[in-house]
Each structure stands twice: as C-alpha cells, then as structure tokens.
Amino acid sequence: MIHYGSVESSRRLQRVVTYLTHRGHRGATTREIMQQAGVVAVNTAVAEIRANGIGISCTYERTLDDGSRVYRYVLESHVGGAMAAQRLRGGRR
C-alpha cells in the first residue's frame, strides 16, 4: 500500500497547490514548479495531490533542442482550485 502525504499537513504539497492556484488557467511547467514551489519531484507531488482528491491535468507542451520534454500542470477547474484553497485553510473535503 502506498502512503500519500496530506495536503492539509504537507507544506511541500501546499506550496505546489498554492502556486498552481496562483497561476490559474496558465498553469506551470515542471521547471517553474521546481523553481517557484521548491519541489524537486514534481510528478510525485502531483500524484500525491491527486490522491487527496484535487484534480491536476498534465499536458505535453514541446521537446527542447536537447531532447528534454516540457510538461504543463494546471489545476482542473475553478471548483478544484476553490476546493484546494478551502482545504489549505483547514476546511473539510
């Protein structure tokens, strides 16, 4: 069984949700999340946030000249963003 962090108690997950909420429909790339939220394993953090019931979409954006792929993460809808904000404030699911 895999144990996921709780958005309510994990500052790491809170930083990602807060940053994506701030970015709105623009979302953020993996690198932007790493730099602005201070999270190294972005895909792991996103999986944990999803396990907490907060939807995050991930779309392929492009491939860089060095072969690196760029992905963009967006909170799925204003409802998801509102739910995330409420949970960060200690509200119910």
N, CA and C atoms as a LAMMPS dump frame, in Angstrom:
ITEM: TIMESTEP
0
ITEM: NUMBER OF ATOMS
279
ITEM: BOX BOUNDS ff ff ff
-5.0000000000000000e+02 5.0000000000000000e+02
-5.0000000000000000e+02 5.0000000000000000e+02
-5.0000000000000000e+02 5.0000000000000000e+02
ITEM: ATOMS id mol type element x y z
1 1 1 N 0.838 -1.175 0
2 1 2 C 0 0 0
3 1 3 C 0.888 1.245 0
4 2 1 N 0.554 2.186 -0.85
5 2 2 C 1.311 3.431 -0.93
6 2 3 C 0.673 4.472 -0.024
7 3 1 N 1.49 5.164 0.729
8 3 2 C 1.004 6.214 1.63
9 3 3 C 1.328 7.575 1.017
10 4 1 N 0.299 8.377 0.856
11 4 2 C 0.466 9.711 0.284
12 4 3 C 0.404 10.762 1.376
13 5 1 N 1.133 11.861 1.151
14 5 2 C 1.068 12.973 2.076
15 5 3 C -0.294 13.643 2.016
16 6 1 N -0.675 14.285 3.076
17 6 2 C -1.938 15.005 3.158
18 6 3 C -1.708 16.472 2.785
19 7 1 N -2.583 17 1.936
20 7 2 C -2.458 18.412 1.558
21 7 3 C -2.596 19.301 2.789
22 8 1 N -3.435 18.869 3.735
23 8 2 C -3.653 19.678 4.936
24 8 3 C -2.406 19.794 5.813
25 9 1 N -1.541 18.779 5.783
26 9 2 C -0.398 18.807 6.693
27 9 3 C 0.965 18.899 6.007
28 10 1 N 1.014 18.728 4.705
29 10 2 C 2.296 18.758 3.996
30 10 3 C 2.562 20.133 3.391
31 11 1 N 3.548 20.816 3.912
32 11 2 C 3.89 22.146 3.38
33 11 3 C 4.376 22.043 1.931
34 12 1 N 5.027 20.927 1.612
35 12 2 C 5.514 20.706 0.243
36 12 3 C 4.337 20.672 -0.728
37 13 1 N 3.305 19.896 -0.412
38 13 2 C 2.134 19.811 -1.279
39 13 3 C 1.371 21.132 -1.288
40 14 1 N 1.305 21.796 -0.154
41 14 2 C 0.63 23.091 -0.073
42 14 3 C 1.295 24.114 -0.99
43 15 1 N 2.628 24.091 -1.05
44 15 2 C 3.331 25.043 -1.917
45 15 3 C 2.967 24.821 -3.383
46 16 1 N 2.853 23.564 -3.795
47 16 2 C 2.505 23.26 -5.191
48 16 3 C 1.082 23.711 -5.483
49 17 1 N 0.14 23.369 -4.621
50 17 2 C -1.259 23.755 -4.833
51 17 3 C -1.403 25.273 -4.841
52 18 1 N -0.744 25.941 -3.916
53 18 2 C -0.811 27.397 -3.851
54 18 3 C -0.25 28.023 -5.117
55 19 1 N 0.874 27.523 -5.587
56 19 2 C 1.487 28.068 -6.805
57 19 3 C 0.592 27.831 -8.015
58 20 1 N 0.054 26.62 -8.16
59 20 2 C -0.824 26.339 -9.299
60 20 3 C -2.119 27.147 -9.219
61 21 1 N -2.621 27.362 -8.01
62 21 2 C -3.807 28.206 -7.841
63 21 3 C -3.501 29.62 -8.305
64 22 1 N -2.352 30.131 -7.924
65 22 2 C -1.92 31.471 -8.316
66 22 3 C -1.78 31.587 -9.837
67 23 1 N -1.292 30.544 -10.47
68 23 2 C -1.073 30.559 -11.928
69 23 3 C -2.37 30.442 -12.726
70 24 1 N -3.436 29.954 -12.093
71 24 2 C -4.735 29.86 -12.751
72 24 3 C -4.716 28.991 -13.993
73 25 1 N -5.435 29.432 -15.033
74 25 2 C -5.558 28.633 -16.255
75 25 3 C -4.244 28.497 -17.018
76 26 1 N -3.262 29.34 -16.703
77 26 2 C -1.951 29.242 -17.368
78 26 3 C -1.171 28.029 -16.898
79 27 1 N -1.413 27.624 -15.654
80 27 2 C -0.674 26.5 -15.098
81 27 3 C 0.81 26.809 -15.004
82 28 1 N 1.613 25.759 -14.907
83 28 2 C 3.062 25.925 -14.77
84 28 3 C 3.768 24.679 -15.281
85 29 1 N 4.953 24.884 -15.814
86 29 2 C 5.757 23.753 -16.274
87 29 3 C 6.437 23.087 -15.073
88 30 1 N 6.961 21.919 -15.323
89 30 2 C 7.686 21.194 -14.273
90 30 3 C 8.793 22.072 -13.699
91 31 1 N 9.561 22.696 -14.569
92 31 2 C 10.673 23.533 -14.113
93 31 3 C 10.182 24.723 -13.293
94 32 1 N 9.098 25.365 -13.737
95 32 2 C 8.559 26.505 -12.986
96 32 3 C 8.133 26.08 -11.584
97 33 1 N 7.485 24.923 -11.481
98 33 2 C 7.068 24.431 -10.164
99 33 3 C 8.292 24.133 -9.304
100 34 1 N 9.297 23.514 -9.9
101 34 2 C 10.523 23.221 -9.158
102 34 3 C 11.134 24.507 -8.601
103 35 1 N 11.214 25.532 -9.437
104 35 2 C 11.861 26.78 -9.041
105 35 3 C 11.017 27.601 -8.069
106 36 1 N 9.73 27.7 -8.333
107 36 2 C 8.886 28.598 -7.543
108 36 3 C 8.302 27.958 -6.279
109 37 1 N 8.069 26.645 -6.319
110 37 2 C 7.497 25.971 -5.146
111 37 3 C 8.559 25.211 -4.36
112 38 1 N 9.762 25.131 -4.915
113 38 2 C 10.848 24.448 -4.213
114 38 3 C 10.638 22.955 -4.073
115 39 1 N 10.037 22.345 -5.097
116 39 2 C 9.766 20.912 -5.081
117 39 3 C 10.6 20.256 -6.167
118 40 1 N 11.337 19.216 -5.818
119 40 2 C 12.204 18.546 -6.782
120 40 3 C 11.434 17.5 -7.589
121 41 1 N 10.701 16.638 -6.927
122 41 2 C 9.966 15.568 -7.601
123 41 3 C 8.532 16.019 -7.865
124 42 1 N 8.362 16.818 -8.9
125 42 2 C 7.057 17.403 -9.202
126 42 3 C 6.027 16.322 -9.512
127 43 1 N 6.397 15.326 -10.319
128 43 2 C 5.429 14.283 -10.667
129 43 3 C 4.937 13.528 -9.431
130 44 1 N 5.797 13.326 -8.454
131 44 2 C 5.401 12.655 -7.215
132 44 3 C 4.448 13.537 -6.414
133 45 1 N 4.771 14.82 -6.313
134 45 2 C 3.903 15.753 -5.588
135 45 3 C 2.521 15.809 -6.241
136 46 1 N 2.486 15.853 -7.569
137 46 2 C 1.209 15.902 -8.293
138 46 3 C 0.405 14.626 -8.028
139 47 1 N 1.057 13.481 -8.027
140 47 2 C 0.364 12.214 -7.741
141 47 3 C -0.231 12.235 -6.335
142 48 1 N 0.51 12.77 -5.377
143 48 2 C 0.017 12.85 -4.001
144 48 3 C -1.157 13.815 -3.897
145 49 1 N -1.081 14.932 -4.599
146 49 2 C -2.177 15.91 -4.583
147 49 3 C -3.424 15.283 -5.203
148 50 1 N -3.258 14.57 -6.301
149 50 2 C -4.398 13.878 -6.923
150 50 3 C -4.999 12.852 -5.966
151 51 1 N -4.151 12.144 -5.231
152 51 2 C -4.637 11.153 -4.268
153 51 3 C -5.45 11.808 -3.161
154 52 1 N -5.257 13.115 -2.962
155 52 2 C -6.024 13.884 -1.986
156 52 3 C -7.324 14.404 -2.583
157 53 1 N -7.609 14.047 -3.83
158 53 2 C -8.87 14.424 -4.458
159 53 3 C -8.856 15.745 -5.2
160 54 1 N -7.687 16.311 -5.416
161 54 2 C -7.579 17.581 -6.138
162 54 3 C -7.082 17.274 -7.542
163 55 1 N -7.878 17.648 -8.535
164 55 2 C -7.537 17.342 -9.913
165 55 3 C -6.476 18.27 -10.488
166 56 1 N -5.483 17.672 -11.1
167 56 2 C -4.438 18.418 -11.8
168 56 3 C -4.235 17.741 -13.152
169 57 1 N -4.327 18.529 -14.219
170 57 2 C -4.069 17.965 -15.542
171 57 3 C -2.607 18.19 -15.902
172 58 1 N -2.101 17.313 -16.747
173 58 2 C -0.728 17.412 -17.222
174 58 3 C -0.754 17.24 -18.727
175 59 1 N -0.202 18.212 -19.442
176 59 2 C -0.164 18.124 -20.899
177 59 3 C 1.259 18.323 -21.399
178 60 1 N 1.562 17.567 -22.441
179 60 2 C 2.854 17.712 -23.111
180 60 3 C 2.828 19.018 -23.895
181 61 1 N 3.892 19.798 -23.782
182 61 2 C 3.95 21.085 -24.461
183 61 3 C 4.896 21.083 -25.654
184 62 1 N 6.108 20.601 -25.448
185 62 2 C 7.085 20.607 -26.544
186 62 3 C 8.332 19.824 -26.131
187 63 1 N 9.209 19.587 -27.114
188 63 2 C 10.508 18.98 -26.854
189 63 3 C 11.582 20.013 -27.146
190 64 1 N 12.496 20.192 -26.213
191 64 2 C 13.582 21.156 -26.378
192 64 3 C 14.666 20.578 -27.288
193 65 1 N 15.555 21.436 -27.749
194 65 2 C 16.64 21.011 -28.634
195 65 3 C 17.5 19.899 -28.039
196 66 1 N 17.612 19.885 -26.699
197 66 2 C 18.439 18.853 -26.053
198 66 3 C 17.682 17.542 -25.837
199 67 1 N 16.425 17.488 -26.303
200 67 2 C 15.618 16.28 -26.168
201 67 3 C 14.728 16.253 -24.94
202 68 1 N 14.886 17.226 -24.039
203 68 2 C 14.048 17.293 -22.842
204 68 3 C 12.61 17.626 -23.234
205 69 1 N 11.676 16.983 -22.57
206 69 2 C 10.258 17.25 -22.823
207 69 3 C 9.721 18.222 -21.784
208 70 1 N 8.863 19.12 -22.228
209 70 2 C 8.27 20.123 -21.346
210 70 3 C 6.803 19.759 -21.131
211 71 1 N 6.408 19.667 -19.866
212 71 2 C 5.031 19.371 -19.496
213 71 3 C 4.472 20.529 -18.685
214 72 1 N 3.152 20.764 -18.817
215 72 2 C 2.476 21.835 -18.098
216 72 3 C 1.381 21.247 -17.219
217 73 1 N 1.341 21.683 -15.958
218 73 2 C 0.351 21.239 -14.983
219 73 3 C -0.627 22.373 -14.701
220 74 1 N -1.932 22.031 -14.648
221 74 2 C -2.984 23.018 -14.392
222 74 3 C -3.987 22.404 -13.427
223 75 1 N -4.407 23.19 -12.421
224 75 2 C -5.495 22.726 -11.559
225 75 3 C -6.729 22.584 -12.438
226 76 1 N -7.464 21.491 -12.31
227 76 2 C -8.607 21.208 -13.175
228 76 3 C -9.857 21.931 -12.702
229 77 1 N -10.089 23.114 -13.166
230 77 2 C -11.29 23.921 -12.965
231 77 3 C -11.204 24.789 -11.72
232 78 1 N -12.053 25.774 -11.724
233 78 2 C -12.114 26.684 -10.577
234 78 3 C -12.657 25.959 -9.357
235 79 1 N -13.505 24.95 -9.579
236 79 2 C -14.021 24.168 -8.453
237 79 3 C -12.872 23.474 -7.745
238 80 1 N -11.975 22.852 -8.513
239 80 2 C -10.82 22.192 -7.916
240 80 3 C -9.938 23.186 -7.191
241 81 1 N -9.754 24.361 -7.788
242 81 2 C -8.946 25.391 -7.153
243 81 3 C -9.574 25.886 -5.867
244 82 1 N -10.905 26.048 -5.889
245 82 2 C -11.613 26.506 -4.688
246 82 3 C -11.541 25.439 -3.6
247 83 1 N -11.676 24.168 -4.01
248 83 2 C -11.584 23.07 -3.045
249 83 3 C -10.197 23.031 -2.435
250 84 1 N -9.197 23.196 -3.267
251 84 2 C -7.824 23.178 -2.778
252 84 3 C -7.592 24.309 -1.792
253 85 1 N -8.07 25.504 -2.122
254 85 2 C -7.889 26.654 -1.228
255 85 3 C -8.584 26.42 0.107
256 86 1 N -9.794 25.848 0.053
257 86 2 C -10.527 25.576 1.283
258 86 3 C -9.772 24.563 2.144
259 87 1 N -9.247 23.523 1.507
260 87 2 C -8.522 22.501 2.259
261 87 3 C -7.244 23.062 2.86
262 88 1 N -6.593 23.983 2.174
263 88 2 C -5.378 24.591 2.727
264 88 3 C -5.694 25.427 3.953
265 89 1 N -6.917 25.965 3.996
266 89 2 C -7.346 26.755 5.157
267 89 3 C -7.865 25.875 6.285
268 90 1 N -7.858 24.539 6.058
269 90 2 C -8.291 23.63 7.113
270 90 3 C -9.752 23.239 7.029
271 91 1 N -10.402 23.51 5.896
272 91 2 C -11.807 23.141 5.713
273 91 3 C -11.955 21.669 5.41
274 92 1 N -13.19 21.255 5.297
275 92 2 C -13.485 19.848 5.011
276 92 3 C -13.317 19.539 3.533
277 93 1 N -13.201 18.259 3.253
278 93 2 C -13.104 17.787 1.868
279 93 3 C -14.417 17.927 1.164
